[in-house]
Amino acid sequence: MSDWQPIETAPKDGTPIWVILRDDLDHIGRSDMKPWNGLQLPMLHRGLADDGFDIGWQVAAPVGHGGFPDRWIAGWMPLPPPPEEKP
Protein backbone atom coordinates (compact mmCIF):
# COMPACT_ATOMS: atom_id res chain seq x y z
CA MET A 1 0.00 0.00 0.00
CA SER A 2 1.28 3.46 -0.91
CA ASP A 3 1.51 6.31 1.58
CA TRP A 4 0.95 8.81 -1.25
CA GLN A 5 -2.27 10.78 -0.91
CA PRO A 6 -4.17 12.89 -3.46
CA ILE A 7 -2.98 16.51 -3.39
CA GLU A 8 -6.58 17.66 -2.85
CA THR A 9 -6.30 16.31 0.71
CA ALA A 10 -3.08 18.19 1.57
CA PRO A 11 -3.10 21.05 4.08
CA LYS A 12 -3.10 24.54 2.56
CA ASP A 13 -2.09 26.37 5.72
CA GLY A 14 1.68 26.72 5.28
CA THR A 15 2.46 23.22 6.59
CA PRO A 16 5.44 21.76 4.68
CA ILE A 17 4.72 18.43 3.00
CA TRP A 18 6.60 16.01 0.72
CA VAL A 19 5.31 15.88 -2.86
CA ILE A 20 6.01 14.01 -6.06
CA LEU A 21 5.41 15.93 -9.25
CA ARG A 22 3.81 14.33 -12.27
CA ASP A 23 6.26 12.75 -14.69
CA ASP A 24 4.73 14.48 -17.72
CA LEU A 25 4.96 18.17 -16.84
CA ASP A 26 6.37 19.04 -20.24
CA HIS A 27 2.86 18.31 -21.63
CA ILE A 28 1.77 21.79 -20.54
CA GLY A 29 3.75 23.32 -23.40
CA ARG A 30 6.66 24.70 -21.37
CA SER A 31 9.99 23.12 -22.18
CA ASP A 32 11.46 24.57 -18.96
CA MET A 33 9.29 22.16 -16.95
CA LYS A 34 10.94 18.98 -18.27
CA PRO A 35 13.64 18.95 -15.51
CA TRP A 36 10.83 18.95 -12.92
CA ASN A 37 9.20 15.75 -14.24
CA GLY A 38 8.78 13.22 -11.41
CA LEU A 39 10.79 15.22 -8.85
CA GLN A 40 10.14 14.69 -5.16
CA LEU A 41 10.57 17.76 -2.95
CA PRO A 42 9.22 19.60 0.08
CA MET A 43 6.46 22.08 -0.71
CA LEU A 44 3.93 24.23 1.11
CA HIS A 45 0.78 26.15 0.25
CA ARG A 46 -0.07 29.31 2.16
CA GLY A 47 -3.75 29.32 1.21
CA LEU A 48 -5.72 31.64 -1.01
CA ALA A 49 -4.94 35.32 -1.51
CA ASP A 50 -7.37 37.88 -0.06
CA ASP A 51 -9.11 38.10 -3.44
CA GLY A 52 -9.55 34.29 -3.57
CA PHE A 53 -6.73 33.70 -6.08
CA ASP A 54 -4.95 30.36 -5.57
CA ILE A 55 -1.24 31.19 -5.65
CA GLY A 56 -0.37 27.49 -5.70
CA TRP A 57 2.32 25.38 -4.13
CA GLN A 58 5.86 26.59 -3.58
CA VAL A 59 9.10 24.84 -2.78
CA ALA A 60 9.51 24.87 1.01
CA ALA A 61 12.90 26.58 0.82
CA PRO A 62 14.11 30.11 0.08
CA VAL A 63 14.67 29.42 -3.61
CA GLY A 64 11.90 31.43 -5.26
CA HIS A 65 10.11 28.57 -7.06
CA GLY A 66 6.35 28.62 -6.71
CA GLY A 67 2.99 28.72 -8.39
CA PHE A 68 2.68 24.95 -8.87
CA PRO A 69 -1.03 24.10 -9.32
CA ASP A 70 -2.57 20.98 -7.78
CA ARG A 71 -2.81 19.31 -11.22
CA TRP A 72 1.01 19.22 -11.50
CA ILE A 73 1.36 17.14 -8.32
CA ALA A 74 0.95 13.36 -8.46
CA GLY A 75 0.72 12.87 -4.69
CA TRP A 76 1.86 13.99 -1.26
CA MET A 77 2.69 12.66 2.18
CA PRO A 78 3.41 14.29 5.54
CA LEU A 79 6.99 14.99 6.48
CA PRO A 80 8.38 13.15 9.50
CA PRO A 81 8.85 15.20 12.67
CA PRO A 82 12.18 17.03 12.92
CA PRO A 83 14.94 15.41 14.98
CA GLU A 84 15.26 16.38 18.60
CA GLU A 85 17.96 18.94 19.21
CA LYS A 86 20.55 17.87 21.75
CA PRO A 87 21.90 20.46 24.20
Disulfide bonds with the S-S distance in Angstrom:
none
